[in-house]
Amino acid sequence: MTKKEVQRRVLQCGKPLGSRLFTWDEKTRTFSSHESYLVIDFMGIGNCNFETGFDCTFETGPGCTFKTGSRCVVVRRRDVYEVIEFTGQKIKLNSWGIKGFVVLSE
């Protein structure tokens, strides 16, 4: 996916986010921005990485990785209802329909 394609999928206040306001690394499929109030629609796009600050909400499909700041939670509601609070650990959610997660080593 090119940066131009990413730009069409990232909105701020209903308009595409300016290309200078985010970075996209095609090789690692990593999106990063310091902007607030973004709507990111990567439906059908897997294995992407997002770097976030605090107080973030993401609704994702499979194969997503997030590096988060403080006060972030995972709300899992498509297959099971579950809320997971982060404590600075790197985790991987269990498979579809199975609550819980495993802690990954760095």
N, C-alpha and C positions, 0 to 999 in steps of 0.2 A: 504494500500500500504506500503510495507516495504522500508527501506532505500536503499536496493539493487535495488529495482524496480525504486525508485526515481532517483538513480544514472544513470540508463540507459536512463532516460528522460531529464537529464540536461547535456548539452554539453558546453565546453569551447574550442574555437578554433577547433571545430569539434571532440573533444574527450570527453568521459565521465568525468565529474568532479570528482576529488578524494574525497573519502568518508570523509576525514578529513577536507575538504574545505567547508562543509555545514552541517547543522543540519536538521533533519526531525523528527517531533513529530507526531507519528502515531495517537495518541489520539485526538489531536487538528487539525491534518492535516496541520501543519505549516512548511513551508520551509523557511530557512534563510541561507544567505551566505554573506560574505564580498567581494567576488570575483566580478570582472567586466567581461563584454563581455560574458554573459551567454545566451544560447538558452535553454529555458525550454519548453518542449512539454508535457503538461498535457492534451492533447486532450482526451476527454471522461472521465476525472477525475473531479468531481465537489466538491464544498464546501471545497476548500483549502485556506490557508492563506499564504501570502508572505510578508516579511518585506524588504523594499527597501531603498536605499539612494536617491541621487539626480540624475537628468537627466536620468530617466528610461523610457523604452517603453515596454508595455505588450499588447499582443493580447490574449484575453481570451474568454472563453465560459461563460455560466451562473453560478451563485453561487460562485463567487470569491470575496475575501476580500483582500485589500491591505492597509498596513500601510506605508505611504510614507514620504520621506524627502521633502526638498524644491524643487522648480522648476519642479514639476511634473504635467502632464495633462492627461486627459482621451480623447482618440480619438475614437469615436464610429462610425464605418463605415459598419458594417454588415447589420444593419436594417435601420438606419438613419445616415446621416452624421452630426456629432456634435463634437465640441472640448470643453471640460470643464476644466477650470483652477482651481486648488485647492487653497484654502486660509486657510488651517488648519482645515477644517470642515470634519466631518465624514458624507459621503453621500451614498445614494443607488440610482442607476440608475433606471429610469422608465422602465416599461415593454417593451417587444419587439415592435418596431415600434412607440414608443412614446418618443419624445425628452424630455430631462430634467432629473431632479433628485430631491430627497427630502433630506433635511438635517436631520440627525439622532441625537438624543440626546445621550450624552455619557452615 
